[in-house]
Amino acid sequence: MNGTGLVLTIAAILFAAFLLGWFAHWALHRFARVEQGDMTETDRMAQARHEAEAARDQAIARMQGLEAEMNSRLAQAEAELATTMEALGHARAEAEDLRARIGRKNGDSG
């Protein structure tokens, strides 16, 4: 094979490779093309997901706020209960003391 034949053979092979690559590119884009309706649906789903995540974040924040408020109310109620129980204990002791005094006074006069 002489130099001209070799150059023509290499040129033909390169041209065939170019055509094969171009055809593969065209076929890939032809079959993998995303239609506008699919893109619209994807955008709608992405927006719905974003809104759902925002609503979830708001619900979590609200729940945490309510939980903190309930914990505060519980602590306040427990403190009030402890104070009431202490006052009740003092009232019982005072009542017993008064009963004892009345019993002694009634015993002295009777």
QUIUR-V305869 format. One line per field, one symbol per residue. ss: DSSP state (2 for helix, 1 for strand, 0 for the rest). burial: b if it has 16 or more other ideal C-beta (glycine too) atoms within 10 Angstrom, else e. A space follows every 50 residues. Layout:
# QUIUR-V305869
ss->???
burial->???
This chain:
# QUIUR-V305869
ss->00222222222222222222222222222220000222222222222222 22222222222222222222222222222222222222222222222222 2222222220
burial->eeeeeeeeeeeeeeeeeeeeeeeeeeeeeeeeeeeeeeeeeeeeeeeeee eeeeeeeeeeeeeeeeeeeeeeeeeeeeeeeeeeeeeeeeeeeeeeeeee eeeeeeeeee
